[in-house]
Amino acid sequence: MKVLSYITLILFSAFLISCGEDGKGGFGDSPKPRARGSVGEIVLAIDSTKWAGPVGDELREIFEADLGGMLRSESMFKVHRVDPRAMTRMLKMYTNLIYVTTFDDKKGGSQVINAQFSKESKEKAEADPSLYTLRMEDEYATGQEVLYLFGNNEEELIANLKKNREKLQNLFEVRERGRLEKPLFSRRNSAAEYEARTKLGIEIQAPASYQIAKTANDFLWMRSPSPTERRPDISIFFFETDYTAEEQTFPANILSLRDSIAAKHVFGDPEDPSSFMVSEKQIPPAFRNMVINDNFTVEIRGTWKTNNLSMGGTYLGYLMVDPAKGKLYYMEGFVYYPNEIHRDALREIQTILLNTNVSWTESQGA
């Protein structure tokens, strides 16, 4: 069956409209096998010559972009580049699959992908250079995201990739968080959720794998209690205070707030007062403004250490403002996992934190 031979022109742009969808669907009645692959993995099928050239450079800028504020270089996704001629049935079963080609490319790998497009589809793309992507779900397996990235030539494709870099990253970021939600929240820590509601006035989803480490009237700390060689030490905390001025959302003030919270509540060794956590200033943190559930939010990614230099790691935090309640919330997850990759732990933290509702009220029900 030729890809696009029966698909209307509107589907070319459907991706830009639906990039926030999580791709969930029922698997029960599907004859297709379940997709495979760990969270954050992408199989990218592209001719080797094109991968080695400007198109490959741009794809690496998108899918292998460095995460900001990290101890060491870590890419946003783990990408496996495969020659399209070597796409076995097993590789086609991967959860995240991207095909990349240009219609003027006569190389063998690109020709394999181009053969999937009908003549009519190529003519439509030629008439409208802004068409560059097609998103298909469950093409070879259930629970699968398949993305075709194409252009009439490399110049057009690269221009579209540059223009839509963040949208392409967001498509897979949102999808991967969606994949994590089901196993993370299948069992919940109701005691931690109760503490968040009654003391901080927020609604959280606390996985049962996290236990309460400390609570106060304005603070809750949860920790995954059993780190191993294969499982990092992950902590998540929430803090609430009054929102009095826009200056509280400025990067320098966020860092000051973070360090004041950590100095009071977070210790590498509770028996050693000098082991409180501080922000590492040698590696500049990365900030990003966004809006989450109508709340102005600042994301911060950075590194931490204990004041006595006994421990260190990375963190991901969000400062959220709720003007209606006159409250400001800082929530963060931090990782201790020496000499190992932190990307997957940070994605787990992000999934938990972005499921927080700071605008929760008693009238909504507990």
C-alpha positions in Angstrom: 0.0 0.0 0.0 1.5 3.4 -1.0 1.6 6.0 1.8 -0.4 9.1 0.9 -2.1 7.4 -2.1 -5.5 7.7 -0.3 -4.7 10.6 2.0 -6.1 14.0 1.3 -4.0 17.1 1.3 -5.3 18.3 4.6 -3.5 15.5 6.4 -0.2 16.9 5.4 -0.8 19.8 7.8 -2.7 17.8 10.4 0.5 17.2 12.4 0.8 20.9 13.2 -2.7 21.0 14.6 -2.5 17.7 16.6 1.1 17.7 17.9 -0.2 17.9 21.4 -2.1 14.7 21.2 -0.8 11.8 23.2 -1.6 9.1 20.7 -3.5 6.9 23.1 -5.8 4.3 21.8 -7.3 0.9 22.5 -5.1 -2.1 21.8 -7.5 -4.8 22.6 -9.0 -5.6 19.2 -6.1 -4.7 17.0 -4.4 -7.6 15.1 -1.1 -5.6 15.0 1.6 -6.3 17.6 2.3 -3.8 20.3 5.0 -1.3 19.5 8.4 -1.7 21.3 11.2 0.5 22.4 12.1 2.4 25.6 10.9 5.9 26.4 12.8 8.5 24.5 14.0 6.2 21.7 13.6 7.1 18.1 14.4 5.0 15.0 15.2 7.4 12.1 15.3 6.0 8.6 17.3 8.1 6.2 19.8 7.5 3.4 23.4 7.6 4.8 24.5 10.3 2.4 21.6 12.6 3.4 22.3 11.9 7.1 25.9 12.9 6.6 24.9 16.2 5.0 22.9 19.4 5.9 19.6 17.5 6.4 21.3 15.2 8.9 22.8 18.2 10.6 19.4 19.8 11.1 17.8 16.6 12.3 20.5 16.3 14.9 19.8 19.8 16.0 16.2 18.8 16.5 16.3 15.3 18.0 19.8 15.2 19.5 19.7 18.7 20.9 21.6 19.0 24.2 19.4 19.4 27.3 20.2 22.6 29.0 21.9 23.0 32.4 23.3 19.4 32.5 26.4 18.1 34.2 27.5 16.6 30.9 26.2 16.6 27.4 22.9 14.6 27.1 20.7 14.7 24.1 16.9 15.2 24.2 16.2 11.8 22.6 18.2 8.6 21.9 18.3 8.3 18.1 19.1 5.2 16.1 19.9 6.0 12.5 19.0 3.2 10.1 19.4 2.9 6.3 15.8 2.6 4.9 17.0 -0.5 2.9 17.8 -2.2 6.2 14.4 -1.6 7.9 13.6 -5.1 9.2 10.2 -6.0 10.5 11.6 -5.7 14.0 12.7 -2.1 13.5 9.3 -1.2 12.0 7.8 -2.3 15.4 9.5 0.6 17.3 7.2 3.0 19.1 8.8 6.2 17.5 9.7 5.9 13.8 10.7 8.7 11.5 11.3 8.5 7.7 13.2 11.3 6.0 13.6 11.9 2.3 13.5 14.4 -0.6 11.8 13.6 -3.8 14.8 14.7 -6.0 17.2 12.2 -4.3 18.1 9.3 -6.4 20.1 7.5 -3.7 19.0 4.0 -2.9 17.8 4.7 0.7 15.7 7.7 -0.3 14.2 5.8 -3.3 12.9 3.1 -0.8 11.0 5.8 1.0 9.9 7.7 -2.1 8.3 4.6 -3.4 5.8 4.9 -0.6 4.4 8.1 -2.0 2.0 8.2 -4.9 2.6 10.4 -8.0 -0.4 12.5 -7.0 1.0 13.1 -3.5 4.4 14.2 -4.9 2.6 16.6 -7.3 0.8 18.2 -4.3 4.0 18.6 -2.4 5.7 20.1 -5.5 2.9 22.6 -5.8 3.1 23.6 -2.1 6.6 23.6 -0.6 5.2 24.2 2.9 4.1 20.6 3.0 6.8 18.7 4.7 5.3 16.2 7.2 2.8 13.4 7.6 2.0 11.9 10.9 0.5 8.4 11.1 -0.4 6.4 14.1 -0.2 2.6 14.5 1.0 2.1 10.9 3.0 -1.1 11.7 2.2 -1.7 15.4 -0.3 -0.5 18.1 0.9 2.4 20.2 3.2 3.6 17.4 4.0 7.1 16.1 5.3 7.2 12.5 6.4 10.5 11.1 7.3 11.2 7.5 9.5 14.2 6.9 9.9 15.1 3.2 10.6 17.9 0.7 11.0 18.4 -3.0 14.6 19.1 -2.4 17.0 19.6 0.6 16.7 23.3 0.6 12.9 23.2 1.1 13.1 20.4 3.7 15.8 22.1 5.8 13.8 25.4 5.7 10.7 23.6 7.0 12.7 21.7 9.7 14.3 24.9 11.0 10.9 26.7 11.1 9.2 23.9 13.0 12.0 22.7 15.2 10.2 23.2 18.5 7.0 21.7 17.2 8.8 18.5 16.1 10.5 18.3 19.5 7.3 18.9 21.3 5.4 16.2 19.4 7.7 13.5 20.8 8.1 15.1 24.2 4.4 15.2 24.8 4.0 11.6 23.4 6.7 10.2 25.6 5.3 11.8 28.8 2.0 10.2 27.8 3.7 6.8 27.6 5.1 7.4 31.1 1.8 8.4 32.7 0.1 5.1 32.7 2.8 3.0 34.6 3.7 6.0 36.9 0.2 6.7 38.0 -1.3 3.2 38.0 -0.9 3.2 41.8 -0.8 6.5 43.7 0.4 7.7 47.1 -2.9 9.1 48.6 -1.1 10.3 51.7 1.2 12.5 49.7 -1.6 13.8 47.6 -3.6 14.7 50.8 -0.6 16.6 52.2 -0.3 18.6 49.0 -4.0 19.5 49.0 -4.4 20.4 52.7 -1.1 22.2 53.3 -0.2 23.7 49.9 -3.6 23.9 48.3 -2.5 22.1 45.1 -3.6 18.9 43.4 -0.7 16.5 42.5 -0.5 13.0 41.2 2.0 11.1 43.4 3.2 7.7 42.2 3.1 5.0 44.9 6.8 4.4 44.2 7.5 7.8 46.0 7.3 8.2 49.7 7.0 11.3 51.9 10.4 12.4 53.1 9.3 15.6 54.8 6.3 17.9 55.2 5.8 21.4 56.5 2.9 24.0 56.2 4.4 25.2 52.9 6.6 22.3 51.8 6.3 18.7 50.7 9.2 16.4 49.8 8.7 13.0 48.2 11.5 10.5 47.4 11.8 7.3 45.4 13.1 5.3 48.3 15.1 2.5 46.7 17.8 3.7 44.3 19.9 1.0 42.7 22.6 0.7 40.0 19.7 0.7 37.5 17.4 3.1 39.3 18.5 6.7 40.1 17.8 8.4 43.4 14.9 10.8 42.5 13.4 13.4 44.8 10.5 15.8 44.2 9.5 18.7 46.3 6.7 21.4 46.3 6.8 24.8 47.9 4.1 27.5 48.3 4.4 31.2 49.1 2.6 34.5 48.5 2.8 36.1 45.1 3.5 39.8 45.6 5.5 41.1 42.6 6.4 40.1 39.0 10.1 40.3 40.0 9.6 37.0 41.8 9.6 35.3 38.4 12.9 36.8 37.3 15.7 34.1 36.9 18.0 35.5 39.6 15.1 35.6 42.1 14.0 32.1 41.2 17.5 30.8 41.9 17.5 32.7 45.2 14.1 31.2 46.2 15.3 27.7 45.2 18.4 28.0 47.4 16.5 29.4 50.3 14.0 26.4 50.2 16.8 23.9 49.9 18.9 25.4 52.7 15.9 25.1 55.0 14.5 21.7 54.0 16.8 19.6 51.8 19.9 17.9 53.2 22.2 15.2 51.8 22.6 13.9 55.3 19.9 15.0 57.8 22.4 14.5 60.6 24.9 17.0 59.0 23.6 20.6 58.8 26.4 21.6 56.4 25.0 19.1 53.7 22.1 21.3 52.5 21.6 21.5 48.8 22.7 24.6 46.7 22.5 25.5 43.1 25.7 24.9 41.1 26.7 28.3 39.6 29.6 27.1 37.4 27.1 25.5 35.0 24.5 28.2 34.1 21.0 27.0 34.4 18.6 27.1 31.4 15.3 29.0 31.8 12.2 28.9 29.6 8.9 30.7 29.9 5.6 28.9 29.2 2.0 28.8 30.1 0.6 25.7 31.8 -3.1 25.3 32.5 -3.4 29.1 32.1 -0.7 29.7 34.7 2.4 31.7 33.8 5.3 29.3 34.4 9.1 29.4 34.3 11.0 26.2 33.7 14.5 25.9 35.0 17.0 23.1 34.3 20.3 23.1 36.2 22.8 21.3 38.4 23.0 21.0 42.2 25.5 20.1 44.8 25.5 19.8 48.6 27.2 22.6 50.5 29.8 20.2 51.8 30.5 18.8 48.3 29.5 15.3 49.2 26.8 14.9 46.5 25.7 16.5 43.3 23.3 16.0 40.3 20.8 17.7 38.1 17.4 19.2 38.6 14.3 20.3 36.7 12.0 22.9 38.3 8.9 24.9 37.6 7.9 28.2 39.1 4.1 28.7 38.6 2.0 31.7 39.4 -1.7 31.7 40.3 -2.7 35.4 40.5 -6.3 34.6 41.4 -5.1 32.9 44.6 -2.2 35.3 45.1 0.1 32.4 45.3 3.5 31.4 43.8 4.5 27.7 43.7 8.0 26.3 43.1 8.2 22.6 42.4 11.2 20.6 41.5 12.7 17.1 41.0 16.3 16.5 41.5 18.5 13.4 40.6 21.4 11.8 42.2 22.9 9.2 39.8 26.7 9.6 39.6 28.3 8.9 36.2 25.0 7.9 34.6 22.6 9.4 32.1 20.0 11.6 33.8 17.7 12.2 30.8 15.2 9.5 31.6 14.9 10.4 35.3 14.3 14.1 34.3 11.6 13.0 31.9 9.9 11.1 34.8 10.2 14.2 36.9 8.7 16.3 34.2 5.7 13.9 33.8 4.9 14.2 37.5 5.4 17.9 37.8 3.3 18.8 34.7 0.4 16.9 36.1 0.2 19.3 39.0 -2.8 21.6 39.3 -1.9 24.7 41.3 -5.3 26.3 40.7 -7.1 23.5 42.7 -9.7 24.7 45.2 -11.8 23.0 47.8 -14.9 23.5 45.6 -13.3 21.1 43.1 -13.4 18.3 45.6 -10.5 16.3 46.9 
